[in-house]
């Protein structure tokens, strides 16, 4: 499998200093996709195909062609690829989402959100 190029995971917007992200999670979803492709969890072609399908779905649903739609599609593609590879089940993914939600709701404003052993769901064996 060919090692991915960073441009295959590039955000919608760039400026002279590099990528521009509206939200930290936008950068994180692309960084995670790139890292997982480098680790050969899925190929760059699988990423491209799955992201393209998610963007077509969004368009068919009448969602606007903007960064928010792009990053929501990127997150959905990443979740599908990771779940499809058996790396993580939907139950574990849902548990992780719930754990993060509890963590950020219980984190004082301006403080970093962290998962602790007490709030993190079990990992697969």
C-alpha positions in Angstrom: 0.0 0.0 0.0 1.3 3.4 -1.0 2.0 5.9 1.8 -0.5 8.8 1.6 0.4 12.3 0.6 -0.7 15.0 3.0 -2.5 16.8 0.1 -5.0 13.9 0.0 -6.2 14.9 3.5 -6.0 18.7 2.9 -8.7 20.9 4.3 -11.0 23.0 2.2 -9.3 26.3 2.9 -5.6 27.3 2.9 -3.8 30.6 3.3 -0.2 31.6 2.9 0.6 30.1 6.3 -1.0 26.7 5.6 -4.3 25.1 6.5 -7.2 27.1 8.0 -9.6 25.4 10.3 -12.7 26.8 11.9 -12.6 24.4 14.8 -9.9 22.3 16.4 -11.8 19.1 15.7 -11.6 19.9 11.9 -7.8 19.6 12.1 -8.0 16.6 14.3 -10.2 14.5 12.1 -7.9 15.0 9.1 -4.8 14.4 11.2 -6.3 11.2 12.5 -7.3 10.1 9.0 -3.8 10.7 7.7 -2.3 8.9 10.7 -4.5 5.8 10.2 -3.7 5.7 6.5 0.0 5.9 7.3 -0.5 3.0 9.7 -2.4 1.1 6.9 -5.7 0.8 8.8 -7.2 1.9 5.5 -5.7 3.1 2.2 -5.8 6.7 0.8 -8.0 5.4 -2.0 -10.5 4.0 0.6 -10.4 7.4 2.4 -11.0 9.3 -0.8 -13.9 6.9 -1.9 -15.6 7.0 1.5 -15.2 10.7 1.9 -16.6 11.3 -1.6 -19.6 9.1 -0.9 -20.3 11.0 2.3 -20.1 14.3 0.5 -22.4 13.0 -2.2 -24.8 11.9 0.5 -24.7 15.4 2.1 -25.4 17.0 -1.2 -28.3 14.7 -1.9 -29.7 15.6 1.5 -29.5 19.3 0.5 -26.7 20.2 3.0 -24.8 23.4 2.1 -21.4 23.1 0.3 -19.3 24.6 3.1 -16.6 23.6 5.6 -19.0 22.4 8.2 -20.6 19.9 5.8 -17.1 18.9 4.6 -15.8 18.1 8.1 -19.0 16.4 9.1 -18.6 14.2 6.0 -14.9 13.6 6.9 -15.8 12.5 10.4 -18.5 10.2 9.1 -16.1 8.7 6.6 -13.5 8.2 9.3 -16.0 6.5 11.6 -17.2 4.3 8.8 -13.7 3.2 7.8 -12.6 2.5 11.3 -15.8 0.6 12.1 -15.5 -1.3 8.8 -12.0 -2.4 9.5 -13.1 -4.0 12.8 -10.8 -1.7 14.7 -13.7 -0.4 16.7 -17.3 -1.4 17.1 -20.2 1.0 16.9 -20.9 0.2 20.5 -17.4 1.2 21.6 -17.5 4.3 19.3 -20.8 5.3 20.8 -19.4 4.8 24.3 -16.4 6.9 23.5 -18.6 9.7 22.2 -20.7 9.5 25.4 -17.5 9.6 27.5 -16.2 12.7 25.7 -19.6 14.4 26.0 -19.6 13.7 29.8 -16.0 15.0 30.1 -16.6 18.2 28.2 -19.8 18.9 30.0 -18.0 18.5 33.3 -14.9 20.5 32.4 -14.8 24.1 33.5 -14.7 26.7 30.7 -11.2 27.4 29.5 -9.8 24.1 30.9 -8.6 21.2 28.6 -11.1 18.4 28.3 -9.5 15.1 29.3 -10.8 11.5 29.5 -9.8 9.7 32.6 -9.8 6.0 33.3 -13.1 6.5 35.2 -14.8 8.2 32.2 -13.3 6.3 29.3 -15.2 3.3 28.0 -13.5 -0.1 27.8 -11.3 -0.8 24.9 -11.4 -3.9 22.8 -9.1 -6.7 23.9 
